[in-house]
């Protein structure tokens, strides 16, 4: 949901439930692989508002996505995660849903959606839809009814605190200008709870009627033939409705108090019984835990809850002044080891809640942007787990370069600016910080070609295009065999052709090297070595392996290293003999 969630969460959980007939244990030599299609999938995330505008209103739409399905297919990916397209007043770009069974007018019609789904299935692509059920919009009919009267049958669909009881115990809100999650509503003299913006009241999952409403929504879309759900911010869904006081300063680690509370495990098991077990769907949920034990309680198959662990700890390592490569290695290696024997991981470094991949974890200078983008692609597609890749990162799209608050559209960014202003903070410092980390950096229009607005729209885009679209765009990279785009395709094919990159044992090498990341992936006698230089200088990886006689499978330099001495941001994948 928010970059801030990622900042504080130690782990979040994704789930791929109900593989049913898709599950198979395939013996490969002496090894036995529990093969599942979702483990072998490569997920490509499409942000519909910024992907492709078909009608010229400056907003991406479903017909625009349909027009680019052949491009998505050409990437080699096989699952598309689509951000919310439901009816919404757009306080938080569709994550405030006013009608879960209709399409936002900006995006088109239900007929357009049906055509999109058919077009995807015709191309062998699966569709995972975002489902926002921790909260709704305050313009949803449920909330309108809920706030109309204390005796409304919808009152318990949300969390209310009657004002005669006094002010409710403080709860931290991620998006509120004052970071106060309780909003007073005079109509019934009560406060309602919103962990996110004031226009996103939290749903009351403790109410069985509400849960049945959600299951009905899920069945509606599953019956249409979609292939899965991503449950947004679901780690916060269950709450202690007595709302006890939390220790002063709890907001510094609020996930400890917000995440995985109450009967969340029970709700997931009920969801499986009611919906997921009845459909062949992939479902991915943001659900946090504070320990490895938490994560395994969520993902162990015999619990009928979740199948895939989604570790967020690594995503917030990157800071404006840089990050420690040793720390990055420690985090990813720790999570791999925790799930080496049981469970499954997702691998990602960017999404719609993050700034651009190459600007945060690579180097977006003209000299190093392309090569560092390729290096990061190599990392994401050679780690154990299901990789998630955000649209535009295959081009090495960069942060927006915004310099003033008027450039931004994100409710989180704008409200925090107002708060900083209210408390007399250093506003230029804030503008500089969001230039690196704001979510809007990842939401600028997709750069299709060198024409106006990067070919995204003939109208005025809802958020400004990055001026570098004239040189960084898909059309130019299609023609260049050495482009980040074509390198991404090459890496996708390499992963598909080598089960060792999906299921193989991961072993970290040269752990304390401050510049390089080296590891092997090994399965059924096949051993691959991956060398990555995360720095802008030459560096050497000490692997203790015979690289000289190894076969180079892929590299992001014309003449890949044969001795472990790496050029800036060099990436090489070897097959050892």
ZILIN-V22035 format. One record per pair of residues at least 12 apart in sequence whose C-alpha atoms are under 6 Angstrom apart, sorted by sequence separation. I is the first residue (numbers start at 0). J is the second residue. D is the distance in whole Angstrom. If there is no record, write none. Layout:
{{I/J/D} {I/J/D}}
//
This chain:
{{47/59/6} {51/63/5} {86/98/5} {180/192/6} {452/464/6} {506/518/5} {517/529/6} {22/35/5} {180/193/5} {506/519/5} {517/530/5} {21/35/6} {85/99/6} {180/194/5} {505/519/6} {547/561/5} {86/101/6} {357/372/6} {453/468/5} {505/520/5} {516/531/5} {546/561/6} {555/570/6} {85/101/6} {86/102/5} {504/520/5} {515/531/5} {546/562/6} {554/570/6} {85/102/4} {86/103/4} {503/520/5} {504/521/5} {515/532/4} {554/571/4} {84/102/6} {85/103/5} {503/521/5} {514/532/6} {515/533/6} {553/571/6} {84/103/6} {503/522/5} {514/533/6} {553/572/5} {444/464/5} {449/469/4} {514/534/6} {552/572/6} {174/195/5} {175/196/5} {443/464/6} {499/520/6} {552/573/5} {172/194/4} {173/195/5} {174/196/5} {235/257/6} {238/260/6} {446/468/6} {499/521/6} {551/573/4} {172/195/5} {235/258/5} {237/260/5} {238/261/6} {372/395/5} {499/522/5} {540/563/5} {550/573/5} {234/258/5} {237/261/5} {448/472/5} {539/563/5} {550/574/5} {234/259/6} {447/472/5} {448/473/6} {539/564/4} {549/574/6} {162/188/6} {237/263/5} {446/472/5} {447/473/5} {448/474/5} {538/564/6} {539/565/6} {549/575/5} {162/189/5} {538/565/5} {549/576/6} {161/189/4} {537/565/6} {160/189/5} {258/287/6} {537/566/5} {160/190/5} {537/567/5} {159/190/6} {536/567/5} {159/191/5} {509/541/6} {535/567/5} {158/191/6} {204/237/6} {534/567/6} {158/192/6} {314/348/5} {508/542/6} {534/568/6} {41/76/5} {44/79/6} {268/303/6} {308/343/6} {309/344/6} {533/568/5} {41/77/6} {42/78/5} {43/79/5} {44/80/5} {45/81/5} {46/82/6} {268/304/5} {307/343/5} {308/344/5} {309/345/5} {532/568/5} {42/79/6} {267/304/5} {307/344/6} {532/569/5} {346/384/6} {531/569/6} {96/135/5} {97/136/5} {345/384/5} {346/385/6} {347/386/6} {350/389/5} {358/397/6} {531/570/5} {95/135/5} {96/136/5} {344/384/5} {345/385/5} {346/386/5} {347/387/5} {358/398/6} {530/570/6} {95/136/4} {97/138/5} {345/386/6} {399/440/5} {530/571/5} {97/139/4} {317/359/6} {355/397/6} {398/440/5} {529/571/6} {355/398/5} {529/572/5} {157/201/6} {528/572/6} {61/106/5} {157/202/5} {158/203/6} {528/573/5} {60/106/4} {78/124/6} {83/129/5} {156/202/6} {157/203/5} {527/573/6} {77/124/5} {78/125/5} {79/126/5} {80/127/5} {81/128/5} {82/129/5} {156/203/5} {527/574/5} {78/126/6} {79/127/6} {80/128/6} {527/575/6} {526/575/6} {65/115/6} {234/285/6} {233/285/5} {234/286/3} {156/209/6} {227/280/5} {229/282/6} {232/285/5} {233/286/5} {234/287/5} {226/280/5} {227/281/4} {228/282/4} {229/283/4} {230/284/4} {231/285/6} {226/281/6} {227/282/5} {228/283/6} {229/284/5} {137/198/5} {136/198/6} {137/199/6} {136/199/5} {135/199/5} {134/199/6} {135/200/6} {134/200/5} {399/465/5} {134/201/4} {133/201/6} {134/202/5} {133/202/6} {168/244/5} {354/436/5} {354/437/6} {354/438/5} {353/438/5} {352/438/5} {354/440/5} {355/441/5} {354/441/5} {394/483/5} {351/441/6} {394/484/5} {393/484/5} {126/225/6} {127/226/6} {129/228/6} {130/229/6} {131/230/6} {126/226/5} {127/227/4} {128/228/5} {129/229/5} {130/230/5} {131/231/5} {133/233/6} {125/226/6} {127/228/5} {133/236/5} {95/199/6} {373/483/6} {369/483/6} {383/501/5} {381/500/5} {325/513/6} {324/513/6} {374/570/5} {371/568/5} {0/232/6} {174/411/5} {176/414/5} {176/418/5} {17/276/6} {16/281/6} {15/281/5} {16/282/6} {15/282/5} {14/282/5} {15/283/6} {14/283/4} {13/283/4} {14/284/6} {13/284/4} {12/284/6} {13/285/6} {12/285/5} {11/285/6} {12/286/5} {11/286/5} {12/287/6} {11/287/4} {10/287/5} {10/288/5} {9/289/6} {14/305/4} {15/306/5} {14/306/5} {14/307/5} {13/307/5} {13/308/5} {12/308/5} {13/309/5} {12/309/4} {11/309/5} {11/310/6} {10/310/5} {11/311/6} {10/311/5} {9/312/5} {5/311/6} {6/315/5} {41/386/5} {42/387/5} {43/388/5} {44/389/5} {45/390/6} {43/389/6} {44/390/6} {38/385/5} {2/352/5} {1/352/5} {2/353/6} {49/444/4} {50/445/5} {57/456/6} {55/456/6} {57/458/5} {55/457/5} {56/458/5} {57/459/5} {52/455/6} {55/458/5} {57/460/4} {58/461/6} {51/455/5} {52/456/5} {57/461/5} {74/488/5}}
//
